[in-house]
Amino acid sequence: MSNLLYTIALILVIFWAIGFFAYSAGNLIHILLVIAVIAVILRIIQGKKAI
């Protein structure tokens, strides 16, 4: 599950970067960036709790 979460976060960051340089998606890109950052933070937290 953590690999899936990391993959989703990576994809969202890539979409954010594309949208940031294209200036075509507006605020949606920034929302995707926030979601990606939250996903990475959750992965880090879950990694520390792993047995």
mmJSON file of the N, C-alpha and C atoms, coordinates in Angstrom:
{"data_MODEL":{"atom_site":{
"group_PDB":["ATOM","ATOM","ATOM","ATOM","ATOM","ATOM","ATOM","ATOM","ATOM","ATOM","ATOM","ATOM","ATOM","ATOM","ATOM","ATOM","ATOM","ATOM","ATOM","ATOM","ATOM","ATOM","ATOM","ATOM","ATOM","ATOM","ATOM","ATOM","ATOM","ATOM","ATOM","ATOM","ATOM","ATOM","ATOM","ATOM","ATOM","ATOM","ATOM","ATOM","ATOM","ATOM","ATOM","ATOM","ATOM","ATOM","ATOM","ATOM","ATOM","ATOM","ATOM","ATOM","ATOM","ATOM","ATOM","ATOM","ATOM","ATOM","ATOM","ATOM","ATOM","ATOM","ATOM","ATOM","ATOM","ATOM","ATOM","ATOM","ATOM","ATOM","ATOM","ATOM","ATOM","ATOM","ATOM","ATOM","ATOM","ATOM","ATOM","ATOM","ATOM","ATOM","ATOM","ATOM","ATOM","ATOM","ATOM","ATOM","ATOM","ATOM","ATOM","ATOM","ATOM","ATOM","ATOM","ATOM","ATOM","ATOM","ATOM","ATOM","ATOM","ATOM","ATOM","ATOM","ATOM","ATOM","ATOM","ATOM","ATOM","ATOM","ATOM","ATOM","ATOM","ATOM","ATOM","ATOM","ATOM","ATOM","ATOM","ATOM","ATOM","ATOM","ATOM","ATOM","ATOM","ATOM","ATOM","ATOM","ATOM","ATOM","ATOM","ATOM","ATOM","ATOM","ATOM","ATOM","ATOM","ATOM","ATOM","ATOM","ATOM","ATOM","ATOM","ATOM","ATOM","ATOM","ATOM","ATOM","ATOM","ATOM","ATOM","ATOM","ATOM"],
"id":[1,2,3,4,5,6,7,8,9,10,11,12,13,14,15,16,17,18,19,20,21,22,23,24,25,26,27,28,29,30,31,32,33,34,35,36,37,38,39,40,41,42,43,44,45,46,47,48,49,50,51,52,53,54,55,56,57,58,59,60,61,62,63,64,65,66,67,68,69,70,71,72,73,74,75,76,77,78,79,80,81,82,83,84,85,86,87,88,89,90,91,92,93,94,95,96,97,98,99,100,101,102,103,104,105,106,107,108,109,110,111,112,113,114,115,116,117,118,119,120,121,122,123,124,125,126,127,128,129,130,131,132,133,134,135,136,137,138,139,140,141,142,143,144,145,146,147,148,149,150,151,152,153],
"type_symbol":["N","C","C","N","C","C","N","C","C","N","C","C","N","C","C","N","C","C","N","C","C","N","C","C","N","C","C","N","C","C","N","C","C","N","C","C","N","C","C","N","C","C","N","C","C","N","C","C","N","C","C","N","C","C","N","C","C","N","C","C","N","C","C","N","C","C","N","C","C","N","C","C","N","C","C","N","C","C","N","C","C","N","C","C","N","C","C","N","C","C","N","C","C","N","C","C","N","C","C","N","C","C","N","C","C","N","C","C","N","C","C","N","C","C","N","C","C","N","C","C","N","C","C","N","C","C","N","C","C","N","C","C","N","C","C","N","C","C","N","C","C","N","C","C","N","C","C","N","C","C","N","C","C"],
"label_atom_id":["N","CA","C","N","CA","C","N","CA","C","N","CA","C","N","CA","C","N","CA","C","N","CA","C","N","CA","C","N","CA","C","N","CA","C","N","CA","C","N","CA","C","N","CA","C","N","CA","C","N","CA","C","N","CA","C","N","CA","C","N","CA","C","N","CA","C","N","CA","C","N","CA","C","N","CA","C","N","CA","C","N","CA","C","N","CA","C","N","CA","C","N","CA","C","N","CA","C","N","CA","C","N","CA","C","N","CA","C","N","CA","C","N","CA","C","N","CA","C","N","CA","C","N","CA","C","N","CA","C","N","CA","C","N","CA","C","N","CA","C","N","CA","C","N","CA","C","N","CA","C","N","CA","C","N","CA","C","N","CA","C","N","CA","C","N","CA","C","N","CA","C","N","CA","C","N","CA","C"],
"label_alt_id":[null,null,null,null,null,null,null,null,null,null,null,null,null,null,null,null,null,null,null,null,null,null,null,null,null,null,null,null,null,null,null,null,null,null,null,null,null,null,null,null,null,null,null,null,null,null,null,null,null,null,null,null,null,null,null,null,null,null,null,null,null,null,null,null,null,null,null,null,null,null,null,null,null,null,null,null,null,null,null,null,null,null,null,null,null,null,null,null,null,null,null,null,null,null,null,null,null,null,null,null,null,null,null,null,null,null,null,null,null,null,null,null,null,null,null,null,null,null,null,null,null,null,null,null,null,null,null,null,null,null,null,null,null,null,null,null,null,null,null,null,null,null,null,null,null,null,null,null,null,null,null,null,null],
"label_comp_id":["MET","MET","MET","SER","SER","SER","ASN","ASN","ASN","LEU","LEU","LEU","LEU","LEU","LEU","TYR","TYR","TYR","THR","THR","THR","ILE","ILE","ILE","ALA","ALA","ALA","LEU","LEU","LEU","ILE","ILE","ILE","LEU","LEU","LEU","VAL","VAL","VAL","ILE","ILE","ILE","PHE","PHE","PHE","TRP","TRP","TRP","ALA","ALA","ALA","ILE","ILE","ILE","GLY","GLY","GLY","PHE","PHE","PHE","PHE","PHE","PHE","ALA","ALA","ALA","TYR","TYR","TYR","SER","SER","SER","ALA","ALA","ALA","GLY","GLY","GLY","ASN","ASN","ASN","LEU","LEU","LEU","ILE","ILE","ILE","HIS","HIS","HIS","ILE","ILE","ILE","LEU","LEU","LEU","LEU","LEU","LEU","VAL","VAL","VAL","ILE","ILE","ILE","ALA","ALA","ALA","VAL","VAL","VAL","ILE","ILE","ILE","ALA","ALA","ALA","VAL","VAL","VAL","ILE","ILE","ILE","LEU","LEU","LEU","ARG","ARG","ARG","ILE","ILE","ILE","ILE","ILE","ILE","GLN","GLN","GLN","GLY","GLY","GLY","LYS","LYS","LYS","LYS","LYS","LYS","ALA","ALA","ALA","ILE","ILE","ILE"],
"label_asym_id":["A","A","A","A","A","A","A","A","A","A","A","A","A","A","A","A","A","A","A","A","A","A","A","A","A","A","A","A","A","A","A","A","A","A","A","A","A","A","A","A","A","A","A","A","A","A","A","A","A","A","A","A","A","A","A","A","A","A","A","A","A","A","A","A","A","A","A","A","A","A","A","A","A","A","A","A","A","A","A","A","A","A","A","A","A","A","A","A","A","A","A","A","A","A","A","A","A","A","A","A","A","A","A","A","A","A","A","A","A","A","A","A","A","A","A","A","A","A","A","A","A","A","A","A","A","A","A","A","A","A","A","A","A","A","A","A","A","A","A","A","A","A","A","A","A","A","A","A","A","A","A","A","A"],
"label_entity_id":["1","1","1","1","1","1","1","1","1","1","1","1","1","1","1","1","1","1","1","1","1","1","1","1","1","1","1","1","1","1","1","1","1","1","1","1","1","1","1","1","1","1","1","1","1","1","1","1","1","1","1","1","1","1","1","1","1","1","1","1","1","1","1","1","1","1","1","1","1","1","1","1","1","1","1","1","1","1","1","1","1","1","1","1","1","1","1","1","1","1","1","1","1","1","1","1","1","1","1","1","1","1","1","1","1","1","1","1","1","1","1","1","1","1","1","1","1","1","1","1","1","1","1","1","1","1","1","1","1","1","1","1","1","1","1","1","1","1","1","1","1","1","1","1","1","1","1","1","1","1","1","1","1"],
"label_seq_id":[1,1,1,2,2,2,3,3,3,4,4,4,5,5,5,6,6,6,7,7,7,8,8,8,9,9,9,10,10,10,11,11,11,12,12,12,13,13,13,14,14,14,15,15,15,16,16,16,17,17,17,18,18,18,19,19,19,20,20,20,21,21,21,22,22,22,23,23,23,24,24,24,25,25,25,26,26,26,27,27,27,28,28,28,29,29,29,30,30,30,31,31,31,32,32,32,33,33,33,34,34,34,35,35,35,36,36,36,37,37,37,38,38,38,39,39,39,40,40,40,41,41,41,42,42,42,43,43,43,44,44,44,45,45,45,46,46,46,47,47,47,48,48,48,49,49,49,50,50,50,51,51,51],
"pdbx_PDB_ins_code":[null,null,null,null,null,null,null,null,null,null,null,null,null,null,null,null,null,null,null,null,null,null,null,null,null,null,null,null,null,null,null,null,null,null,null,null,null,null,null,null,null,null,null,null,null,null,null,null,null,null,null,null,null,null,null,null,null,null,null,null,null,null,null,null,null,null,null,null,null,null,null,null,null,null,null,null,null,null,null,null,null,null,null,null,null,null,null,null,null,null,null,null,null,null,null,null,null,null,null,null,null,null,null,null,null,null,null,null,null,null,null,null,null,null,null,null,null,null,null,null,null,null,null,null,null,null,null,null,null,null,null,null,null,null,null,null,null,null,null,null,null,null,null,null,null,null,null,null,null,null,null,null,null],
"Cartn_x":[0.821,0.0,0.861,1.998,2.848,3.46,3.753,4.278,3.234,1.985,0.901,0.758,0.832,0.724,1.872,3.064,4.227,4.087,3.577,3.381,2.358,1.258,0.235,0.802,1.566,2.171,3.123,3.897,4.834,4.098,3.033,2.24,1.628,1.115,0.528,1.566,2.762,3.826,4.2,4.243,4.549,3.463,2.195,1.094,1.17,1.53,1.658,2.75,3.88,4.988,4.6,3.913,3.47,2.5,1.553,0.562,1.16,2.143,2.78,3.474,4.116,4.819,3.893,2.769,1.836,0.835,0.587,-0.362,-1.764,-2.157,-3.458,-4.508,-4.102,-5.065,-5.458,-4.834,-5.218,-4.984,-5.943,-5.796,-5.853,-6.37,-6.449,-5.064,-4.073,-2.72,-2.181,-2.486,-2.005,-2.706,-3.96,-4.669,-4.028,-3.642,-2.956,-1.619,-0.912,0.353,0.135,-0.885,-1.18,-1.511,-2.292,-2.638,-1.379,-0.483,0.755,1.624,1.723,2.529,1.927,0.614,-0.05,0.21,0.163,0.41,1.831,2.798,4.191,4.347,3.724,3.804,3.177,2.034,1.407,2.302,2.982,3.891,5.042,5.577,6.673,6.204,5.023,4.465,4.208,3.627,3.351,4.632,5.668,6.941,7.574,7.387,7.941,7.174,5.886,5.083,5.198,5.824,5.922,6.73,6.319,6.997,8.126],
"Cartn_y":[-1.199,0.0,1.258,1.214,2.405,2.717,1.681,1.933,2.62,2.235,2.865,4.328,4.594,5.958,6.815,6.275,6.992,7.263,6.289,6.451,7.538,7.543,8.569,9.949,10.062,11.347,11.806,10.912,11.259,11.732,11.049,11.442,12.822,13.086,14.39,15.506,15.237,16.247,16.513,15.484,15.668,16.498,16.18,16.972,18.42,18.62,19.982,20.73,20.085,20.736,21.095,20.192,20.468,21.653,21.623,22.701,24.014,23.963,25.192,25.915,25.166,25.786,26.101,25.439,25.683,26.788,27.042,28.064,27.866,26.634,26.441,25.858,25.275,24.596,25.412,26.54,27.422,26.821,27.003,26.578,25.069,24.348,22.89,22.281,22.815,22.292,22.445,23.547,23.761,22.832,22.52,21.541,20.175,19.815,18.545,18.497,19.615,19.668,19.428,20.041,19.849,18.394,17.773,16.354,15.495,15.81,15.045,15.18,16.371,16.579,15.82,15.844,15.094,13.599,13.109,11.684,11.299,12.157,11.868,11.881,12.849,12.909,11.672,11.243,10.032,8.812,8.753,7.619,7.616,8.801,8.897,8.471,8.923,8.574,7.075,6.498,5.064,4.252,4.759,4.054,3.96,4.975,4.958,4.022,3.801,2.925,1.466,1.189,-0.175,-1.026,-2.269,-3.186,-3.876],
"Cartn_z":[0.0,0.0,0.0,0.689,0.752,-0.614,-1.407,-2.747,-3.617,-3.474,-4.22,-3.808,-2.519,-2.01,-2.534,-2.539,-3.042,-4.54,-5.29,-6.724,-7.021,-6.282,-6.468,-6.162,-5.097,-4.746,-5.84,-6.376,-7.442,-8.688,-9.049,-10.211,-10.0,-8.797,-8.515,-8.585,-8.102,-8.178,-9.635,-10.451,-11.871,-12.544,-12.258,-12.819,-12.361,-11.095,-10.583,-11.338,-11.54,-12.237,-13.67,-14.344,-15.711,-15.716,-14.816,-14.748,-14.309,-13.43,-12.952,-14.094,-14.957,-16.071,-17.234,-17.32,-18.426,-18.087,-16.82,-16.359,-16.926,-17.192,-17.818,-16.882,-15.777,-14.922,-13.696,-13.478,-12.382,-11.015,-10.128,-8.736,-8.548,-9.517,-9.4,-9.213,-9.874,-9.777,-8.359,-7.73,-6.369,-5.383,-5.65,-4.821,-4.978,-6.199,-6.428,-5.697,-5.655,-4.931,-3.447,-2.883,-1.46,-1.19,-2.056,-1.887,-1.965,-2.888,-3.02,-1.782,-1.241,-0.034,1.139,1.27,2.338,2.18,0.935,0.695,1.095,0.786,1.161,2.681,3.337,4.801,5.432,4.906,5.43,5.228,4.108,3.852,4.847,5.144,6.105,7.489,7.87,9.197,9.273,8.225,8.224,8.209,7.586,7.545,8.922,9.759,11.104,12.025,11.741,12.57,12.169,11.026,10.557,11.528,11.685,12.614,11.902],
"occupancy":[1.0,1.0,1.0,1.0,1.0,1.0,1.0,1.0,1.0,1.0,1.0,1.0,1.0,1.0,1.0,1.0,1.0,1.0,1.0,1.0,1.0,1.0,1.0,1.0,1.0,1.0,1.0,1.0,1.0,1.0,1.0,1.0,1.0,1.0,1.0,1.0,1.0,1.0,1.0,1.0,1.0,1.0,1.0,1.0,1.0,1.0,1.0,1.0,1.0,1.0,1.0,1.0,1.0,1.0,1.0,1.0,1.0,1.0,1.0,1.0,1.0,1.0,1.0,1.0,1.0,1.0,1.0,1.0,1.0,1.0,1.0,1.0,1.0,1.0,1.0,1.0,1.0,1.0,1.0,1.0,1.0,1.0,1.0,1.0,1.0,1.0,1.0,1.0,1.0,1.0,1.0,1.0,1.0,1.0,1.0,1.0,1.0,1.0,1.0,1.0,1.0,1.0,1.0,1.0,1.0,1.0,1.0,1.0,1.0,1.0,1.0,1.0,1.0,1.0,1.0,1.0,1.0,1.0,1.0,1.0,1.0,1.0,1.0,1.0,1.0,1.0,1.0,1.0,1.0,1.0,1.0,1.0,1.0,1.0,1.0,1.0,1.0,1.0,1.0,1.0,1.0,1.0,1.0,1.0,1.0,1.0,1.0,1.0,1.0,1.0,1.0,1.0,1.0],
"B_iso_or_equiv":[0.0,0.0,0.0,0.0,0.0,0.0,0.0,0.0,0.0,0.0,0.0,0.0,0.0,0.0,0.0,0.0,0.0,0.0,0.0,0.0,0.0,0.0,0.0,0.0,0.0,0.0,0.0,0.0,0.0,0.0,0.0,0.0,0.0,0.0,0.0,0.0,0.0,0.0,0.0,0.0,0.0,0.0,0.0,0.0,0.0,0.0,0.0,0.0,0.0,0.0,0.0,0.0,0.0,0.0,0.0,0.0,0.0,0.0,0.0,0.0,0.0,0.0,0.0,0.0,0.0,0.0,0.0,0.0,0.0,0.0,0.0,0.0,0.0,0.0,0.0,0.0,0.0,0.0,0.0,0.0,0.0,0.0,0.0,0.0,0.0,0.0,0.0,0.0,0.0,0.0,0.0,0.0,0.0,0.0,0.0,0.0,0.0,0.0,0.0,0.0,0.0,0.0,0.0,0.0,0.0,0.0,0.0,0.0,0.0,0.0,0.0,0.0,0.0,0.0,0.0,0.0,0.0,0.0,0.0,0.0,0.0,0.0,0.0,0.0,0.0,0.0,0.0,0.0,0.0,0.0,0.0,0.0,0.0,0.0,0.0,0.0,0.0,0.0,0.0,0.0,0.0,0.0,0.0,0.0,0.0,0.0,0.0,0.0,0.0,0.0,0.0,0.0,0.0],
"pdbx_formal_charge":[null,null,null,null,null,null,null,null,null,null,null,null,null,null,null,null,null,null,null,null,null,null,null,null,null,null,null,null,null,null,null,null,null,null,null,null,null,null,null,null,null,null,null,null,null,null,null,null,null,null,null,null,null,null,null,null,null,null,null,null,null,null,null,null,null,null,null,null,null,null,null,null,null,null,null,null,null,null,null,null,null,null,null,null,null,null,null,null,null,null,null,null,null,null,null,null,null,null,null,null,null,null,null,null,null,null,null,null,null,null,null,null,null,null,null,null,null,null,null,null,null,null,null,null,null,null,null,null,null,null,null,null,null,null,null,null,null,null,null,null,null,null,null,null,null,null,null,null,null,null,null,null,null],
"auth_seq_id":[1,1,1,2,2,2,3,3,3,4,4,4,5,5,5,6,6,6,7,7,7,8,8,8,9,9,9,10,10,10,11,11,11,12,12,12,13,13,13,14,14,14,15,15,15,16,16,16,17,17,17,18,18,18,19,19,19,20,20,20,21,21,21,22,22,22,23,23,23,24,24,24,25,25,25,26,26,26,27,27,27,28,28,28,29,29,29,30,30,30,31,31,31,32,32,32,33,33,33,34,34,34,35,35,35,36,36,36,37,37,37,38,38,38,39,39,39,40,40,40,41,41,41,42,42,42,43,43,43,44,44,44,45,45,45,46,46,46,47,47,47,48,48,48,49,49,49,50,50,50,51,51,51],
"auth_comp_id":["MET","MET","MET","SER","SER","SER","ASN","ASN","ASN","LEU","LEU","LEU","LEU","LEU","LEU","TYR","TYR","TYR","THR","THR","THR","ILE","ILE","ILE","ALA","ALA","ALA","LEU","LEU","LEU","ILE","ILE","ILE","LEU","LEU","LEU","VAL","VAL","VAL","ILE","ILE","ILE","PHE","PHE","PHE","TRP","TRP","TRP","ALA","ALA","ALA","ILE","ILE","ILE","GLY","GLY","GLY","PHE","PHE","PHE","PHE","PHE","PHE","ALA","ALA","ALA","TYR","TYR","TYR","SER","SER","SER","ALA","ALA","ALA","GLY","GLY","GLY","ASN","ASN","ASN","LEU","LEU","LEU","ILE","ILE","ILE","HIS","HIS","HIS","ILE","ILE","ILE","LEU","LEU","LEU","LEU","LEU","LEU","VAL","VAL","VAL","ILE","ILE","ILE","ALA","ALA","ALA","VAL","VAL","VAL","ILE","ILE","ILE","ALA","ALA","ALA","VAL","VAL","VAL","ILE","ILE","ILE","LEU","LEU","LEU","ARG","ARG","ARG","ILE","ILE","ILE","ILE","ILE","ILE","GLN","GLN","GLN","GLY","GLY","GLY","LYS","LYS","LYS","LYS","LYS","LYS","ALA","ALA","ALA","ILE","ILE","ILE"],
"auth_asym_id":["A","A","A","A","A","A","A","A","A","A","A","A","A","A","A","A","A","A","A","A","A","A","A","A","A","A","A","A","A","A","A","A","A","A","A","A","A","A","A","A","A","A","A","A","A","A","A","A","A","A","A","A","A","A","A","A","A","A","A","A","A","A","A","A","A","A","A","A","A","A","A","A","A","A","A","A","A","A","A","A","A","A","A","A","A","A","A","A","A","A","A","A","A","A","A","A","A","A","A","A","A","A","A","A","A","A","A","A","A","A","A","A","A","A","A","A","A","A","A","A","A","A","A","A","A","A","A","A","A","A","A","A","A","A","A","A","A","A","A","A","A","A","A","A","A","A","A","A","A","A","A","A","A"],
"auth_atom_id":["N","CA","C","N","CA","C","N","CA","C","N","CA","C","N","CA","C","N","CA","C","N","CA","C","N","CA","C","N","CA","C","N","CA","C","N","CA","C","N","CA","C","N","CA","C","N","CA","C","N","CA","C","N","CA","C","N","CA","C","N","CA","C","N","CA","C","N","CA","C","N","CA","C","N","CA","C","N","CA","C","N","CA","C","N","CA","C","N","CA","C","N","CA","C","N","CA","C","N","CA","C","N","CA","C","N","CA","C","N","CA","C","N","CA","C","N","CA","C","N","CA","C","N","CA","C","N","CA","C","N","CA","C","N","CA","C","N","CA","C","N","CA","C","N","CA","C","N","CA","C","N","CA","C","N","CA","C","N","CA","C","N","CA","C","N","CA","C","N","CA","C","N","CA","C","N","CA","C"],
"pdbx_PDB_model_num":[1,1,1,1,1,1,1,1,1,1,1,1,1,1,1,1,1,1,1,1,1,1,1,1,1,1,1,1,1,1,1,1,1,1,1,1,1,1,1,1,1,1,1,1,1,1,1,1,1,1,1,1,1,1,1,1,1,1,1,1,1,1,1,1,1,1,1,1,1,1,1,1,1,1,1,1,1,1,1,1,1,1,1,1,1,1,1,1,1,1,1,1,1,1,1,1,1,1,1,1,1,1,1,1,1,1,1,1,1,1,1,1,1,1,1,1,1,1,1,1,1,1,1,1,1,1,1,1,1,1,1,1,1,1,1,1,1,1,1,1,1,1,1,1,1,1,1,1,1,1,1,1,1]
}}}
